[in-house]
Amino acid sequence: MKKLVVDLGHGGHDPGAVGKGGTKESEVVLKIGKYLESMLKEVDLDVRFTRMSDKYVSLGDRVEFANNFGADYFLSIHINSASDSSVRGVEVWQYNNDDKNLNEFCSSLCNEISGIFNIRNRGMKLSKSLYVLKNTSMKAALLEVDFISNSFCEKDLNNENNLKAVARVIKDNVLKLYNIKTSEPILYKVCIGAYMDKSNAISCMNTAKSKGFSDAYIIF
């Protein structure tokens, strides 16, 4: 059985980053995790979460849990923050980039999540200091969905449809990472147009949404 550990950052007395409106990183990633758990229930994959409630789990315990389980991959989900409240964007961190399949997974996460929120794709980055990346024995990635310090981001993260969309992107790319085929129906995507001017793309997306196509989004 293929194995995956999904790490939901922070929790309990550690809320992580907090938006100006009081939205907690720990609560947002927990919601994403619960949607993801539901989506992966029927998948032929043994998935374990480091937490599924608002409780504190130390970094050491998260790593020990993953290593003892013997996961093939480890994905940690977080929401970023910055002193500059204008900053937005999605990025994924790795300890190194020597796994082609994981590189493709991280790249796809960035591409597709940036489309959900119409934000900057900050791409894949490397870190030798992030604890869970440094100390897990399997290939690992840490996803920063967006910057909760931005008021528009905070509003987006309080939209349940957006969180479901993020979970769906993660699920779809997990299936690709593990080369798992499902019996889900084929979905045919419709592209309305491609624009040099970003404002035209946003206008087209908003028009589609006003006509009832609420899942319309921009792809870069």
C-alpha positions in Angstrom: 0.0 0.0 0.0 1.3 3.4 -1.0 1.6 5.8 2.0 1.3 9.6 2.4 1.4 11.8 5.5 -0.3 15.2 5.3 0.9 17.6 8.0 -1.6 20.4 9.0 0.5 23.2 10.4 0.2 24.6 13.9 -2.9 24.0 16.1 -4.0 24.3 19.7 -2.2 27.1 21.6 -0.1 27.7 18.4 -2.4 29.5 15.8 0.3 30.1 13.3 -0.1 33.3 11.3 -3.2 35.4 12.1 -4.9 37.8 9.7 -5.9 41.3 10.7 -9.5 40.0 10.8 -8.6 37.3 13.3 -8.4 34.4 10.9 -6.0 31.7 12.1 -3.7 29.8 9.9 -4.2 26.7 12.0 -8.0 26.8 11.5 -7.7 27.3 7.7 -5.3 24.4 7.1 -7.5 22.2 9.3 -10.5 22.9 7.1 -8.5 22.2 4.0 -7.3 19.0 5.6 -10.8 17.8 6.4 -11.9 18.4 2.8 -8.8 16.6 1.6 -9.4 13.6 3.9 -13.0 13.3 2.6 -11.8 13.4 -1.0 -9.1 10.8 -0.5 -11.3 8.3 1.4 -12.1 6.2 -1.7 -8.6 6.3 -3.1 -6.2 3.3 -2.9 -3.7 5.2 -0.7 -3.0 5.0 3.0 -3.2 8.6 4.1 -2.4 9.7 7.7 -2.8 13.3 9.0 -0.6 14.6 11.8 -3.7 16.2 13.3 -7.4 16.3 12.5 -8.6 18.6 15.3 -7.5 21.9 16.8 -4.7 20.4 18.9 -1.0 21.3 19.3 1.5 18.8 17.8 5.2 19.5 18.2 7.5 19.5 15.1 9.3 16.6 16.6 6.2 14.6 17.0 5.1 15.4 13.4 8.4 14.1 12.0 8.4 11.0 14.3 4.9 10.2 13.2 5.8 10.3 9.5 9.1 8.4 9.9 7.5 5.7 12.0 4.6 5.3 9.5 7.1 4.9 6.7 5.4 7.3 4.3 6.5 7.6 0.7 5.9 11.3 0.7 5.2 14.0 3.3 3.2 17.1 2.6 2.9 20.0 5.1 0.2 22.6 4.5 0.6 26.2 5.8 -0.6 29.7 5.2 2.1 32.4 4.9 2.5 35.9 6.4 4.6 38.9 5.6 5.2 42.4 7.1 4.2 43.9 3.8 0.4 43.4 3.7 0.3 43.8 -0.1 2.2 40.5 -0.7 0.2 37.5 -2.0 1.2 34.3 -3.7 1.6 30.6 -3.5 4.9 28.8 -3.0 6.1 25.3 -2.2 9.3 24.5 -0.3 11.5 21.4 -0.6 14.8 20.3 1.1 16.2 19.5 -2.3 14.8 19.0 -5.8 16.2 15.7 -6.8 12.9 13.9 -7.1 11.4 14.6 -10.6 7.9 13.4 -9.6 7.8 15.6 -6.5 9.1 18.5 -8.5 6.2 18.1 -10.9 3.8 17.8 -8.0 5.1 21.0 -6.4 5.0 22.9 -9.7 1.4 21.8 -10.4 0.3 22.9 -7.0 1.7 26.4 -7.5 0.2 26.7 -11.0 -3.3 25.5 -10.0 -3.6 27.2 -6.6 -2.5 30.5 -8.1 -5.3 30.2 -10.6 -7.9 29.6 -7.9 -7.1 32.9 -6.2 -5.7 34.8 -9.2 -2.5 35.4 -7.3 1.3 35.3 -8.1 2.9 31.9 -8.6 6.0 32.2 -6.4 7.2 28.8 -7.5 9.2 26.1 -5.8 11.9 27.0 -3.4 14.6 25.2 -1.4 15.3 25.3 2.3 17.8 23.5 4.5 16.4 24.9 7.7 12.7 24.1 7.7 12.4 21.4 10.4 9.9 19.0 8.9 11.7 19.1 5.5 15.1 18.6 7.1 14.2 15.7 9.5 11.7 13.6 7.6 13.2 10.4 6.1 11.0 10.5 3.0 10.7 13.1 0.3 8.8 16.1 1.6 7.3 19.4 0.5 5.8 22.3 2.4 3.0 24.2 0.8 2.3 27.9 1.6 -1.2 28.5 0.1 -1.1 32.3 0.3 -0.3 35.3 2.6 -2.9 35.7 5.3 -1.4 39.1 6.2 -3.1 40.4 3.0 -6.8 41.4 3.6 -8.0 40.1 0.2 -6.3 36.7 1.0 -7.9 36.6 4.4 -11.3 37.1 2.8 -10.6 34.4 0.2 -9.6 32.0 2.9 -12.9 32.5 4.6 -14.7 31.2 1.5 -15.4 27.5 1.9 -15.6 27.0 -1.9 -12.0 28.3 -2.2 -10.8 25.9 0.5 -12.6 23.0 -1.2 -10.9 24.0 -4.5 -7.5 24.0 -2.8 -8.1 20.5 -1.3 -9.3 19.3 -4.8 -6.1 20.6 -6.4 -4.0 18.8 -3.7 -6.0 15.6 -4.2 -5.7 15.6 -8.0 -2.0 16.1 -7.8 -1.5 13.5 -5.1 -3.1 11.0 -7.5 -0.7 12.0 -10.2 2.3 11.8 -7.8 1.4 8.3 -6.9 0.2 7.4 -10.4 -3.2 6.3 -9.0 -6.0 5.9 -11.5 -9.6 6.5 -10.4 -13.0 5.7 -11.8 -14.1 9.3 -11.5 -15.8 10.7 -14.6 -13.7 12.6 -17.1 -14.2 16.4 -16.8 -13.9 18.4 -20.0 -12.5 21.9 -19.3 -13.6 24.9 -21.4 -11.2 27.7 -22.1 -12.9 31.0 -23.1 -9.9 32.9 -24.2 -6.3 33.9 -23.7 -5.3 37.5 -23.1 -2.1 39.6 -23.0 -3.8 42.1 -20.7 -4.5 40.6 -17.2 -7.4 43.0 -16.7 -9.2 41.5 -19.8 -8.7 38.0 -18.3 -10.2 39.1 -15.0 -13.1 40.8 -16.7 -13.8 37.6 -18.7 -13.7 35.5 -15.6 -16.0 37.8 -13.7 -18.5 37.8 -16.7 -18.5 34.0 -16.6 -19.1 34.0 -12.9 -22.0 36.4 -13.3 -23.6 34.0 -15.7 -23.5 31.2 -13.1 -20.2 29.6 -13.8 -18.9 30.0 -10.2 -15.9 27.7 -10.7 -14.4 29.9 -13.4 -10.8 30.8 -12.7 -7.6 32.1 -14.4 -4.8 29.9 -15.6 -1.3 31.4 -16.1 
